[in-house]
Amino acid sequence: MTPAQCRAARALIGWSQTSLANAAGMGLSTIVDHEKERRTISPDAVLAIRAALEQAGVSFLDKGDIAAGPGAALKPKS
């Protein structure tokens, strides 16, 4: 999950960085640093962030899924 995907995913569900940090069980600085590309966060942290966003209804499009490249979308409601 790229920093841009993280920002887009939060925007789709209306979450603040604080909301995401709480949902992912990590500090706010980790979210801020990832989204602003200040430092590379651990793969485990990326997985926790992604899992929290997916649990909230976000689906991630990885490189190659669409012609435009990586992205994020809301999962269809069932």
N, C-alpha and C positions, 0 to 999 in steps of 0.2 A: 504494500500500500504506500503510495507516494504521499508526500506532504500535501500536494494539491488535492488528491483524492480524500484525504482526511478532512481538509477544510470544506470541500464540497459536500461530503457526507454529513458533516455537522450542520451545514446550511440546509440541507434537504429535510432534516428532522427538527431543526430549530434549537439545537443544543449549543450551549456556550462551551468554551474550553473547560471550564470548571465542571460542568455537567458530564462531559466526556471523561475527565480525570476521575471523577467519582464512580462512574459506571465501569471504568476499566480497572479501578482499584490502584491507581497510581497518583503521583504528585502532579500538580498543575504544571510545574516547570518541564516535566517530560513532554507533555502535550505541546506546550508553547515552543520548546526547542525543536521538536520534530516538525511542526507546521512551519516554523520560520527557518528551518534548515540550519540551525545554529550548531547542531552536533548530530551525529548518527546515534540513534537510540538502539537498544538491544533488539534482536529478533523476537525475543519473548515479549517485550513491550509492544512491538508492532502487532504481534498476534493478539495480545490482550485488547489493544485499541480496536483492531479490526473486529474481533469477536463482539465487543460491546456495541459497536455500530451495527453489525449484522443482526444482533439480538433486537436492536431498536427498529429494524426494518430496512436497512440499507443493503443493497447488493452491489458488489464491486465488479467492474469490467476491467479485466486485465489487458495488457498489450496484446493485440491480435484478436480480441473479441469483437472489436468494431474498427472500421477504417481509421477513425480519429485517434485511437490509442486508449490509454487507461482512463477510467472515469468511475462515476458512482451513480446509482439510480435507486429509486425506491422499489422495494419488492412489491409485486402485485398483492393486493389484499385478497385473502381467500374467504 
